[in-house]
Amino acid sequence: MGQTMKTSIEPRNYTDGPTLDDAEAVEALLRADDDGRWLRIPVVIESSALGVEKASIGVGADAKVVLSEPLSVSDSALGIALSERVRMLCPDQPVCVVWLEGSRGDLVPGLESDGIGFSVRVVGERVAADAALSTTHVGIESTPDD
């Protein structure tokens, strides 16, 4: 009898982490050692025909968290490229704000990213313009002790 492969990722629960207006705390969280808990962050994705050109934490083109280095998103854990998923969520739009879930750093050992690494595991919903006002925190995966 063969094994059944799990084809979906179980939903995770998140608690409020640093506020988006505290860039130092957001960057410290992203640079902290990976403790196995996922993060949920709103990300402004700027795309072209070649794929993702730039990714920034924030809720809009004029509401980005300013980090000391660029956010470097890795989509190597996704079955469909991040650029294609964004294209499906925001057709014909060069800028799209989406929820990304994943882990700190790079998935491939020894592979250094150009900037602050974030490994995308789940591409969530688009952050609608009216929801952007209520999007104030980075989410940190809850543990049973939370």
N, CA, C and O atoms as a GROMACS GRO file, in nm:
protein
  584
    1MET      N    1   0.083  -0.117   0.000
    1MET     CA    2   0.000   0.000   0.000
    1MET      C    3   0.088   0.124   0.000
    1MET      O    4   0.180   0.135   0.082
    2GLY      N    5   0.063   0.219  -0.091
    2GLY     CA    6   0.145   0.340  -0.103
    2GLY      C    7   0.104   0.448  -0.004
    2GLY      O    8  -0.006   0.445   0.053
    3GLN      N    9   0.194   0.540   0.014
    3GLN     CA   10   0.165   0.653   0.102
    3GLN      C   11   0.080   0.756   0.030
    3GLN      O   12   0.092   0.773  -0.091
    4THR      N   13  -0.004   0.823   0.104
    4THR     CA   14  -0.081   0.932   0.049
    4THR      C   15  -0.007   1.061   0.076
    4THR      O   16   0.027   1.092   0.190
    5MET      N   17   0.019   1.136  -0.030
    5MET     CA   18   0.089   1.263  -0.012
    5MET      C   19  -0.010   1.371   0.028
    5MET      O   20  -0.121   1.378  -0.024
    6LYS      N   21   0.031   1.454   0.120
    6LYS     CA   22  -0.050   1.567   0.162
    6LYS      C   23  -0.039   1.673   0.054
    6LYS      O   24   0.071   1.714   0.017
    7THR      N   25  -0.153   1.718   0.003
    7THR     CA   26  -0.150   1.811  -0.109
    7THR      C   27  -0.186   1.954  -0.070
    7THR      O   28  -0.179   2.044  -0.154
    8SER      N   29  -0.223   1.977   0.055
    8SER     CA   30  -0.254   2.113   0.096
    8SER      C   31  -0.186   2.142   0.228
    8SER      O   32  -0.145   2.052   0.300
    9ILE      N   33  -0.176   2.267   0.258
    9ILE     CA   34  -0.114   2.310   0.383
    9ILE      C   35  -0.225   2.348   0.479
    9ILE      O   36  -0.318   2.422   0.446
   10GLU      N   37  -0.214   2.295   0.600
   10GLU     CA   38  -0.314   2.326   0.702
   10GLU      C   39  -0.310   2.475   0.734
   10GLU      O   40  -0.202   2.534   0.740
   11PRO      N   41  -0.427   2.536   0.754
   11PRO     CA   42  -0.428   2.678   0.792
   11PRO      C   43  -0.358   2.697   0.926
   11PRO      O   44  -0.364   2.610   1.014
   12ARG      N   45  -0.292   2.808   0.941
   12ARG     CA   46  -0.221   2.840   1.064
   12ARG      C   47  -0.288   2.959   1.131
   12ARG      O   48  -0.352   3.042   1.066
   13ASN      N   49  -0.272   2.967   1.261
   13ASN     CA   50  -0.326   3.080   1.337
   13ASN      C   51  -0.212   3.176   1.368
   13ASN      O   52  -0.100   3.135   1.398
   14TYR      N   53  -0.243   3.305   1.361
   14TYR     CA   54  -0.141   3.407   1.382
   14TYR      C   55  -0.184   3.504   1.492
   14TYR      O   56  -0.303   3.536   1.506
   15THR      N   57  -0.087   3.551   1.569
   15THR     CA   58  -0.109   3.656   1.666
   15THR      C   59  -0.038   3.782   1.614
   15THR      O   60   0.048   3.774   1.527
   16ASP      N   61  -0.077   3.896   1.667
   16ASP     CA   62  -0.016   4.021   1.623
   16ASP      C   63   0.130   4.029   1.665
   16ASP      O   64   0.163   4.010   1.782
   17GLY      N   65   0.215   4.057   1.569
   17GLY     CA   66   0.356   4.084   1.595
   17GLY      C   67   0.377   4.234   1.591
   17GLY      O   68   0.288   4.311   1.629
   18PRO      N   69   0.495   4.276   1.546
   18PRO     CA   70   0.522   4.420   1.543
   18PRO      C   71   0.427   4.495   1.449
   18PRO      O   72   0.377   4.439   1.351
   19THR      N   73   0.404   4.620   1.481
   19THR     CA   74   0.321   4.702   1.394
   19THR      C   75   0.400   4.742   1.271
   19THR      O   76   0.522   4.753   1.274
   20LEU      N   77   0.328   4.764   1.162
   20LEU     CA   78   0.393   4.800   1.038
   20LEU      C   79   0.461   4.936   1.043
   20LEU      O   80   0.548   4.965   0.961
   21ASP      N   81   0.422   5.020   1.139
   21ASP     CA   82   0.487   5.150   1.149
   21ASP      C   83   0.614   5.148   1.235
   21ASP      O   84   0.674   5.252   1.259
   22ASP      N   85   0.653   5.030   1.281
   22ASP     CA   86   0.776   5.014   1.358
   22ASP      C   87   0.876   4.934   1.275
   22ASP      O   88   0.892   4.813   1.295
   23ALA      N   89   0.941   5.001   1.181
   23ALA     CA   90   1.031   4.934   1.086
   23ALA      C   91   1.144   4.858   1.156
   23ALA      O   92   1.181   4.750   1.110
   24GLU      N   93   1.198   4.912   1.264
   24GLU     CA   94   1.306   4.845   1.335
   24GLU      C   95   1.260   4.711   1.392
   24GLU      O   96   1.332   4.612   1.382
   25ALA      N   97   1.141   4.707   1.450
   25ALA     CA   98   1.089   4.583   1.508
   25ALA      C   99   1.056   4.482   1.400
   25ALA      O  100   1.081   4.362   1.417
   26VAL      N  101   1.001   4.528   1.287
   26VAL     CA  102   0.970   4.438   1.175
   26VAL      C  103   1.100   4.377   1.122
   26VAL      O  104   1.108   4.257   1.098
   27GLU      N  105   1.201   4.461   1.103
   27GLU     CA  106   1.328   4.409   1.051
   27GLU      C  107   1.394   4.314   1.151
   27GLU      O  108   1.449   4.211   1.111
   28ALA      N  109   1.389   4.346   1.280
   28ALA     CA  110   1.446   4.257   1.382
   28ALA      C  111   1.378   4.121   1.378
   28ALA      O  112   1.444   4.018   1.392
   29LEU      N  113   1.246   4.119   1.360
   29LEU     CA  114   1.172   3.993   1.351
   29LEU      C  115   1.217   3.913   1.229
   29LEU      O  116   1.238   3.792   1.239
   30LEU      N  117   1.231   3.979   1.116
   30LEU     CA  118   1.272   3.910   0.994
   30LEU      C  119   1.415   3.857   1.003
   30LEU      O  120   1.448   3.755   0.942
   31ARG      N  121   1.500   3.926   1.077
   31ARG     CA  122   1.640   3.885   1.090
   31ARG      C  123   1.664   3.787   1.204
   31ARG      O  124   1.772   3.728   1.213
   32ALA      N  125   1.566   3.769   1.291
   32ALA     CA  126   1.582   3.679   1.407
   32ALA      C  127   1.601   3.535   1.359
   32ALA      O  128   1.558   3.498   1.250
   33ASP      N  129   1.665   3.456   1.442
   33ASP     CA  130   1.681   3.314   1.410
   33ASP      C  131   1.545   3.251   1.389
   33ASP      O  132   1.450   3.279   1.462
   34ASP      N  133   1.536   3.166   1.288
   34ASP     CA  134   1.410   3.099   1.258
   34ASP      C  135   1.377   3.001   1.370
   34ASP      O  136   1.451   2.905   1.393
   35ASP      N  137   1.266   3.024   1.439
   35ASP     CA  138   1.225   2.935   1.548
   35ASP      C  139   1.119   2.835   1.503
   35ASP      O  140   1.057   2.767   1.585
   36GLY      N  141   1.098   2.826   1.372
   36GLY     CA  142   1.001   2.731   1.318
   36GLY      C  143   0.862   2.789   1.298
   36GLY      O  144   0.780   2.730   1.227
   37ARG      N  145   0.834   2.904   1.360
   37ARG     CA  146   0.703   2.966   1.343
   37ARG      C  147   0.702   3.047   1.214
   37ARG      O  148   0.798   3.116   1.181
   38TRP      N  149   0.592   3.038   1.143
   38TRP     CA  150   0.575   3.115   1.021
   38TRP      C  151   0.537   3.258   1.053
   38TRP      O  152   0.491   3.290   1.163
   39LEU      N  153   0.557   3.344   0.954
   39LEU     CA  154   0.514   3.483   0.962
   39LEU      C  155   0.409   3.506   0.853
   39LEU      O  156   0.409   3.438   0.750
   40ARG      N  157   0.322   3.599   0.878
   40ARG     CA  158   0.222   3.641   0.778
   40ARG      C  159   0.239   3.791   0.759
   40ARG      O  160   0.217   3.870   0.851
   41ILE      N  161   0.278   3.829   0.637
   41ILE     CA  162   0.309   3.970   0.612
   41ILE      C  163   0.239   4.020   0.487
   41ILE      O  164   0.227   3.948   0.388
   42PRO      N  165   0.193   4.146   0.492
   42PRO     CA  166   0.139   4.207   0.370
   42PRO      C  167   0.258   4.255   0.287
   42PRO      O  168   0.346   4.324   0.337
   43VAL      N  169   0.259   4.219   0.159
   43VAL     CA  170   0.372   4.253   0.074
   43VAL      C  171   0.325   4.319  -0.055
   43VAL      O  172   0.234   4.272  -0.122
   44VAL      N  173   0.389   4.431  -0.086
   44VAL     CA  174   0.364   4.502  -0.211
   44VAL      C  175   0.456   4.438  -0.315
   44VAL      O  176   0.578   4.447  -0.304
   45ILE      N  177   0.396   4.375  -0.414
   45ILE     CA  178   0.472   4.308  -0.520
   45ILE      C  179   0.467   4.394  -0.646
   45ILE      O  180   0.359   4.428  -0.696
   46GLU      N  181   0.584   4.429  -0.696
   46GLU     CA  182   0.594   4.502  -0.822
   46GLU      C  183   0.644   4.404  -0.928
   46GLU      O  184   0.752   4.346  -0.914
   47SER      N  185   0.564   4.386  -1.034
   47SER     CA  186   0.593   4.285  -1.135
   47SER      C  187   0.609   4.344  -1.273
   47SER      O  188   0.563   4.455  -1.302
   48SER      N  189   0.674   4.266  -1.357
   48SER     CA  190   0.684   4.298  -1.499
   48SER      C  191   0.664   4.167  -1.575
   48SER      O  192   0.637   4.063  -1.514
   49ALA      N  193   0.679   4.172  -1.704
   49ALA     CA  194   0.666   4.050  -1.784
   49ALA      C  195   0.772   3.947  -1.746
   49ALA      O  196   0.756   3.827  -1.772
   50LEU      N  197   0.880   3.992  -1.684
   50LEU     CA  198   0.989   3.902  -1.644
   50LEU      C  199   0.968   3.838  -1.508
   50LEU      O  200   1.042   3.748  -1.470
   51GLY      N  201   0.867   3.884  -1.433
   51GLY     CA  202   0.841   3.828  -1.301
   51GLY      C  203   0.841   3.934  -1.194
   51GLY      O  204   0.816   4.052  -1.222
   52VAL      N  205   0.869   3.893  -1.070
   52VAL     CA  206   0.871   3.985  -0.958
   52VAL      C  207   0.996   4.071  -0.967
   52VAL      O  208   1.108   4.020  -0.970
   53GLU      N  209   0.976   4.201  -0.973
   53GLU     CA  210   1.088   4.295  -0.980
   53GLU      C  211   1.130   4.343  -0.841
   53GLU      O  212   1.248   4.363  -0.814
   54LYS      N  213   1.030   4.362  -0.754
   54LYS     CA  214   1.058   4.416  -0.621
   54LYS      C  215   0.947   4.374  -0.526
   54LYS      O  216   0.831   4.365  -0.564
   55ALA      N  217   0.986   4.348  -0.402
   55ALA     CA  218   0.888   4.315  -0.297
   55ALA      C  219   0.919   4.401  -0.175
   55ALA      O  220   1.035   4.413  -0.134
   56SER      N  221   0.815   4.460  -0.118
   56SER     CA  222   0.830   4.545   0.000
   56SER      C  223   0.718   4.514   0.097
   56SER      O  224   0.604   4.490   0.056
   57ILE      N  225   0.749   4.513   0.224
   57ILE     CA  226   0.644   4.494   0.324
   57ILE      C  227   0.561   4.621   0.331
   57ILE      O  228   0.616   4.731   0.335
   58GLY      N  229   0.429   4.607   0.332
   58GLY     CA  230   0.342   4.722   0.341
   58GLY      C  231   0.206   4.693   0.284
   58GLY      O  232   0.176   4.582   0.241
   59VAL      N  233   0.122   4.796   0.284
   59VAL     CA  234  -0.016   4.779   0.240
   59VAL      C  235  -0.049   4.860   0.116
   59VAL      O  236  -0.165   4.864   0.074
   60GLY      N  237   0.049   4.924   0.057
   60GLY     CA  238   0.026   5.002  -0.064
   60GLY      C  239   0.154   5.066  -0.113
   60GLY      O  240   0.254   5.069  -0.043
   61ALA      N  241   0.149   5.117  -0.234
   61ALA     CA  242   0.267   5.178  -0.295
   61ALA      C  243   0.321   5.293  -0.211
   61ALA      O  244   0.441   5.319  -0.212
   62ASP      N  245   0.233   5.362  -0.138
   62ASP     CA  246   0.276   5.474  -0.055
   62ASP      C  247   0.281   5.439   0.093
   62ASP      O  248   0.299   5.528   0.176
   63ALA      N  249   0.265   5.313   0.126
   63ALA     CA  250   0.263   5.271   0.266
   63ALA      C  251   0.351   5.148   0.285
   63ALA      O  252   0.303   5.039   0.316
   64LYS      N  253   0.481   5.167   0.265
   64LYS     CA  254   0.576   5.057   0.276
   64LYS      C  255   0.662   5.073   0.401
   64LYS      O  256   0.690   5.184   0.445
   65VAL      N  257   0.703   4.958   0.456
   65VAL     CA  258   0.797   4.957   0.568
   65VAL      C  259   0.936   4.974   0.510
   65VAL      O  260   0.976   4.897   0.422
   66VAL      N  261   1.010   5.072   0.557
   66VAL     CA  262   1.144   5.098   0.506
   66VAL      C  263   1.244   5.014   0.585
   66VAL      O  264   1.266   5.039   0.704
   67LEU      N  265   1.304   4.915   0.519
   67LEU     CA  266   1.404   4.828   0.580
   67LEU      C  267   1.543   4.874   0.538
   67LEU      O  268   1.557   4.947   0.440
   68SER      N  269   1.646   4.830   0.611
   68SER     CA  270   1.782   4.871   0.577
   68SER      C  271   1.832   4.804   0.450
   68SER      O  272   1.925   4.853   0.386
   69GLU      N  273   1.772   4.692   0.413
   69GLU     CA  274   1.806   4.620   0.290
   69GLU      C  275   1.675   4.577   0.224
   69GLU      O  276   1.572   4.570   0.290
   70PRO      N  277   1.677   4.548   0.095
   70PRO     CA  278   1.554   4.504   0.028
   70PRO      C  279   1.504   4.370   0.083
   70PRO      O  280   1.582   4.289   0.131
   71LEU      N  281   1.373   4.350   0.074
   71LEU     CA  282   1.314   4.220   0.107
   71LEU      C  283   1.337   4.129  -0.012
   71LEU      O  284   1.303   4.163  -0.125
   72SER      N  285   1.395   4.013   0.013
   72SER     CA  286   1.423   3.917  -0.093
   72SER      C  287   1.333   3.795  -0.072
   72SER      O  288   1.357   3.714   0.018
   73VAL      N  289   1.229   3.782  -0.156
   73VAL     CA  290   1.136   3.671  -0.140
   73VAL      C  291   1.177   3.554  -0.228
   73VAL      O  292   1.210   3.570  -0.346
   74SER      N  293   1.174   3.436  -0.168
   74SER     CA  294   1.205   3.314  -0.241
   74SER      C  295   1.077   3.234  -0.259
   74SER      O  296   1.003   3.211  -0.163
   75ASP      N  297   1.050   3.194  -0.382
   75ASP     CA  298   0.929   3.116  -0.408
   75ASP      C  299   0.961   2.970  -0.440
   75ASP      O  300   0.880   2.900  -0.501
   76SER      N  301   1.078   2.924  -0.399
   76SER     CA  302   1.120   2.788  -0.434
   76SER      C  303   1.032   2.680  -0.371
   76SER      O  304   1.034   2.566  -0.418
   77ALA      N  305   0.956   2.711  -0.266
   77ALA     CA  306   0.868   2.612  -0.204
   77ALA      C  307   0.730   2.606  -0.271
   77ALA      O  308   0.650   2.518  -0.240
   78LEU      N  309   0.704   2.700  -0.361
   78LEU     CA  310   0.573   2.705  -0.427
   78LEU      C  311   0.574   2.618  -0.552
   78LEU      O  312   0.676   2.609  -0.620
   79GLY      N  313   0.463   2.557  -0.582
   79GLY     CA  314   0.452   2.479  -0.705
   79GLY      C  315   0.434   2.568  -0.828
   79GLY      O  316   0.475   2.532  -0.938
   80ILE      N  317   0.374   2.684  -0.807
   80ILE     CA  318   0.353   2.782  -0.913
   80ILE      C  319   0.427   2.908  -0.869
   80ILE      O  320   0.415   2.950  -0.754
   81ALA      N  321   0.502   2.967  -0.959
   81ALA     CA  322   0.585   3.083  -0.926
   81ALA      C  323   0.503   3.196  -0.864
   81ALA      O  324   0.386   3.215  -0.897
   82LEU      N  325   0.566   3.270  -0.774
   82LEU     CA  326   0.502   3.383  -0.709
   82LEU      C  327   0.451   3.483  -0.812
   82LEU      O  328   0.341   3.535  -0.798
   83SER      N  329   0.528   3.509  -0.914
   83SER     CA  330   0.486   3.606  -1.016
   83SER      C  331   0.357   3.562  -1.085
   83SER      O  332   0.272   3.646  -1.115
   84GLU      N  333   0.342   3.434  -1.110
   84GLU     CA  334   0.220   3.384  -1.174
   84GLU      C  335   0.101   3.392  -1.079
   84GLU      O  336  -0.010   3.425  -1.121
   85ARG      N  337   0.122   3.361  -0.952
   85ARG     CA  338   0.014   3.371  -0.854
   85ARG      C  339  -0.033   3.516  -0.839
   85ARG      O  340  -0.152   3.542  -0.828
   86VAL      N  341   0.064   3.609  -0.839
   86VAL     CA  342   0.028   3.751  -0.830
   86VAL      C  343  -0.048   3.794  -0.955
   86VAL      O  344  -0.144   3.870  -0.946
   87ARG      N  345  -0.004   3.746  -1.069
   87ARG     CA  346  -0.072   3.779  -1.195
   87ARG      C  347  -0.218   3.731  -1.192
   87ARG      O  348  -0.306   3.797  -1.247
   88MET      N  349  -0.244   3.616  -1.128
   88MET     CA  350  -0.381   3.564  -1.118
   88MET      C  351  -0.466   3.649  -1.022
   88MET      O  352  -0.585   3.669  -1.044
   89LEU      N  353  -0.402   3.699  -0.914
   89LEU     CA  354  -0.475   3.780  -0.817
   89LEU      C  355  -0.499   3.923  -0.865
   89LEU      O  356  -0.601   3.984  -0.833
   90CYS      N  357  -0.406   3.975  -0.943
   90CYS     CA  358  -0.413   4.115  -0.988
   90CYS      C  359  -0.383   4.122  -1.138
   90CYS      O  360  -0.277   4.172  -1.177
   91PRO      N  361  -0.473   4.072  -1.221
   91PRO     CA  362  -0.446   4.072  -1.365
   91PRO      C  363  -0.424   4.214  -1.418
   91PRO      O  364  -0.495   4.308  -1.382
   92ASP      N  365  -0.325   4.226  -1.504
   92ASP     CA  366  -0.295   4.353  -1.573
   92ASP      C  367  -0.261   4.468  -1.480
   92ASP      O  368  -0.282   4.584  -1.515
   93GLN      N  369  -0.209   4.436  -1.361
   93GLN     CA  370  -0.168   4.541  -1.267
   93GLN      C  371  -0.021   4.521  -1.231
   93GLN      O  372   0.017   4.413  -1.186
   94PRO      N  373   0.061   4.623  -1.249
   94PRO     CA  374   0.203   4.609  -1.219
   94PRO      C  375   0.235   4.606  -1.070
   94PRO      O  376   0.344   4.563  -1.031
   95VAL      N  377   0.142   4.653  -0.986
   95VAL     CA  378   0.162   4.652  -0.841
   95VAL      C  379   0.042   4.584  -0.776
   95VAL      O  380  -0.073   4.614  -0.806
   96CYS      N  381   0.071   4.491  -0.685
   96CYS     CA  382  -0.034   4.416  -0.616
   96CYS      C  383   0.010   4.393  -0.472
   96CYS      O  384   0.126   4.359  -0.447
   97VAL      N  385  -0.083   4.410  -0.378
   97VAL     CA  386  -0.054   4.385  -0.237
   97VAL      C  387  -0.121   4.255  -0.198
   97VAL      O  388  -0.242   4.240  -0.213
   98VAL      N  389  -0.041   4.159  -0.149
   98VAL     CA  390  -0.092   4.028  -0.112
   98VAL      C  391  -0.040   3.987   0.025
   98VAL      O  392   0.062   4.038   0.073
   99TRP      N  393  -0.111   3.894   0.086
   99TRP     CA  394  -0.063   3.833   0.210
   99TRP      C  395   0.030   3.718   0.174
   99TRP      O  396  -0.007   3.631   0.095
  100LEU      N  397   0.150   3.717   0.229
  100LEU     CA  398   0.242   3.606   0.211
  100LEU      C  399   0.267   3.541   0.346
  100LEU      O  400   0.285   3.610   0.447
  101GLU      N  401   0.268   3.409   0.347
  101GLU     CA  402   0.300   3.333   0.468
  101GLU      C  403   0.425   3.254   0.439
  101GLU      O  404   0.443   3.200   0.330
  102GLY      N  405   0.512   3.247   0.538
  102GLY     CA  406   0.634   3.171   0.518
  102GLY      C  407   0.730   3.185   0.635
  102GLY      O  408   0.691   3.222   0.746
  103SER      N  409   0.855   3.154   0.606
  103SER     CA  410   0.956   3.151   0.712
  103SER      C  411   1.069   3.250   0.684
  103SER      O  412   1.088   3.296   0.571
  104ARG      N  413   1.140   3.280   0.787
  104ARG     CA  414   1.253   3.371   0.777
  104ARG      C  415   1.367   3.305   0.702
  104ARG      O  416   1.388   3.184   0.712
  105GLY      N  417   1.441   3.384   0.626
  105GLY     CA  418   1.561   3.334   0.561
  105GLY      C  419   1.533   3.257   0.434
  105GLY      O  420   1.424   3.263   0.377
  106ASP      N  421   1.635   3.184   0.391
  106ASP     CA  422   1.629   3.109   0.266
  106ASP      C  423   1.608   2.961   0.294
  106ASP      O  424   1.660   2.907   0.392
  107LEU      N  425   1.534   2.894   0.206
  107LEU     CA  426   1.510   2.750   0.224
  107LEU      C  427   1.630   2.666   0.186
  107LEU      O  428   1.653   2.560   0.244
  108VAL      N  429   1.706   2.713   0.089
  108VAL     CA  430   1.820   2.635   0.040
  108VAL      C  431   1.943   2.669   0.124
  108VAL      O  432   1.988   2.784   0.123
  109PRO      N  433   1.998   2.571   0.198
  109PRO     CA  434   2.115   2.598   0.282
  109PRO      C  435   2.232   2.650   0.197
  109PRO      O  436   2.260   2.599   0.089
  110GLY      N  437   2.297   2.752   0.250
  110GLY     CA  438   2.413   2.808   0.182
  110GLY      C  439   2.380   2.910   0.075
  110GLY      O  440   2.469   2.977   0.023
  111LEU      N  441   2.252   2.923   0.041
  111LEU     CA  442   2.212   3.021  -0.061
  111LEU      C  443   2.184   3.153   0.009
  111LEU      O  444   2.090   3.164   0.088
  112GLU      N  445   2.263   3.251  -0.020
  112GLU     CA  446   2.247   3.383   0.041
  112GLU      C  447   2.159   3.469  -0.048
  112GLU      O  448   2.180   3.477  -0.169
  113SER      N  449   2.062   3.534   0.012
  113SER     CA  450   1.975   3.622  -0.065
  113SER      C  451   2.037   3.761  -0.073
  113SER      O  452   2.124   3.796   0.007
  114ASP      N  453   1.993   3.838  -0.169
  114ASP     CA  454   2.034   3.977  -0.181
  114ASP      C  455   1.940   4.062  -0.098
  114ASP      O  456   1.846   4.122  -0.152
  115GLY      N  457   1.963   4.068   0.030
  115GLY     CA  458   1.876   4.144   0.118
  115GLY      C  459   1.828   4.059   0.234
  115GLY      O  460   1.896   3.965   0.275
  116ILE      N  461   1.711   4.091   0.285
  116ILE     CA  462   1.651   4.020   0.398
  116ILE      C  463   1.564   3.909   0.341
  116ILE      O  464   1.464   3.936   0.275
  117GLY      N  465   1.603   3.785   0.366
  117GLY     CA  466   1.536   3.671   0.305
  117GLY      C  467   1.403   3.634   0.370
  117GLY      O  468   1.388   3.640   0.492
  118PHE      N  469   1.307   3.597   0.285
  118PHE     CA  470   1.178   3.546   0.330
  118PHE      C  471   1.135   3.437   0.233
  118PHE      O  472   1.122   3.462   0.113
  119SER      N  473   1.114   3.316   0.286
  119SER     CA  474   1.075   3.202   0.203
  119SER      C  475   0.924   3.187   0.203
  119SER      O  476   0.863   3.155   0.305
  120VAL      N  477   0.864   3.211   0.089
  120VAL     CA  478   0.719   3.209   0.076
  120VAL      C  479   0.672   3.064   0.070
  120VAL      O  480   0.721   2.985  -0.010
  121ARG      N  481   0.576   3.031   0.156
  121ARG     CA  482   0.516   2.898   0.157
  121ARG      C  483   0.372   2.902   0.108
  121ARG      O  484   0.323   2.807   0.047
  122VAL      N  485   0.303   3.017   0.134
  122VAL     CA  486   0.164   3.033   0.094
  122VAL      C  487   0.144   3.174   0.043
  122VAL      O  488   0.186   3.272   0.105
  123VAL      N  489   0.078   3.185  -0.073
  123VAL     CA  490   0.034   3.315  -0.124
  123VAL      C  491  -0.113   3.326  -0.089
  123VAL      O  492  -0.195   3.249  -0.139
  124GLY      N  493  -0.144   3.420  -0.004
  124GLY     CA  494  -0.282   3.436   0.042
  124GLY      C  495  -0.362   3.528  -0.048
  124GLY      O  496  -0.335   3.541  -0.167
  125GLU      N  497  -0.459   3.591   0.012
  125GLU     CA  498  -0.549   3.679  -0.062
  125GLU      C  499  -0.482   3.813  -0.091
  125GLU      O  500  -0.383   3.852  -0.029
  126ARG      N  501  -0.540   3.880  -0.186
  126ARG     CA  502  -0.501   4.017  -0.217
  126ARG      C  503  -0.548   4.105  -0.101
  126ARG      O  504  -0.657   4.083  -0.047
  127VAL      N  505  -0.468   4.203  -0.062
  127VAL     CA  506  -0.508   4.298   0.041
  127VAL      C  507  -0.587   4.408  -0.029
  127VAL      O  508  -0.530   4.490  -0.101
  128ALA      N  509  -0.717   4.408  -0.008
  128ALA     CA  510  -0.804   4.506  -0.073
  128ALA      C  511  -0.776   4.645  -0.016
  128ALA      O  512  -0.733   4.659   0.098
  129ALA      N  513  -0.801   4.745  -0.097
  129ALA     CA  514  -0.774   4.884  -0.057
  129ALA      C  515  -0.846   4.920   0.072
  129ALA      O  516  -0.788   4.988   0.157
  130ASP      N  517  -0.970   4.875   0.090
  130ASP     CA  518  -1.043   4.909   0.212
  130ASP      C  519  -0.992   4.832   0.334
  130ASP      O  520  -1.008   4.878   0.447
  131ALA      N  521  -0.930   4.716   0.311
  131ALA     CA  522  -0.873   4.639   0.422
  131ALA      C  523  -0.736   4.691   0.462
  131ALA      O  524  -0.689   4.663   0.572
  132ALA      N  525  -0.672   4.767   0.374
  132ALA     CA  526  -0.537   4.816   0.402
  132ALA      C  527  -0.534   4.903   0.528
  132ALA      O  528  -0.436   4.901   0.602
  133LEU      N  529  -0.640   4.978   0.552
  133LEU     CA  530  -0.644   5.064   0.670
  133LEU      C  531  -0.644   4.986   0.800
  133LEU      O  532  -0.594   5.034   0.902
  134SER      N  533  -0.700   4.865   0.798
  134SER     CA  534  -0.704   4.784   0.920
  134SER      C  535  -0.588   4.685   0.929
  134SER      O  536  -0.579   4.608   1.025
  135THR      N  537  -0.501   4.686   0.830
  135THR     CA  538  -0.384   4.598   0.830
  135THR      C  539  -0.271   4.672   0.899
  135THR      O  540  -0.208   4.759   0.839
  136THR      N  541  -0.244   4.636   1.024
  136THR     CA  542  -0.150   4.714   1.103
  136THR      C  543  -0.032   4.635   1.159
  136THR      O  544   0.064   4.695   1.208
  137HIS      N  545  -0.037   4.502   1.152
  137HIS     CA  546   0.066   4.420   1.216
  137HIS      C  547   0.119   4.310   1.122
  137HIS      O  548   0.052   4.268   1.027
  138VAL      N  549   0.240   4.267   1.152
  138VAL     CA  550   0.292   4.143   1.097
  138VAL      C  551   0.236   4.033   1.184
  138VAL      O  552   0.230   4.048   1.306
  139GLY      N  553   0.194   3.921   1.125
  139GLY     CA  554   0.142   3.810   1.203
  139GLY      C  555   0.254   3.711   1.235
  139GLY      O  556   0.339   3.683   1.150
  140ILE      N  557   0.253   3.660   1.358
  140ILE     CA  558   0.347   3.556   1.400
  140ILE      C  559   0.265   3.433   1.434
  140ILE      O  560   0.167   3.442   1.509
  141GLU      N  561   0.304   3.319   1.380
  141GLU     CA  562   0.230   3.196   1.404
  141GLU      C  563   0.214   3.170   1.553
  141GLU      O  564   0.311   3.180   1.630
  142SER      N  565   0.092   3.138   1.593
  142SER     CA  566   0.063   3.107   1.733
  142SER      C  567   0.120   2.970   1.769
  142SER      O  568   0.131   2.881   1.684
  143THR      N  569   0.156   2.956   1.894
  143THR     CA  570   0.196   2.826   1.946
  143THR      C  571   0.090   2.785   2.048
  143THR      O  572   0.011   2.868   2.090
  144PRO      N  573   0.087   2.659   2.088
  144PRO     CA  574  -0.012   2.617   2.187
  144PRO      C  575  -0.003   2.696   2.318
  144PRO      O  576  -0.102   2.705   2.391
  145ASP      N  577   0.114   2.754   2.348
  145ASP     CA  578   0.130   2.830   2.470
  145ASP      C  579   0.077   2.972   2.460
  145ASP      O  580   0.061   3.040   2.561
  146ASP      N  581   0.049   3.019   2.335
  146ASP     CA  582   0.001   3.158   2.316
  146ASP      C  583  -0.141   3.176   2.363
  146ASP      O  584  -0.196   3.286   2.354
   0.00000   0.00000   0.00000
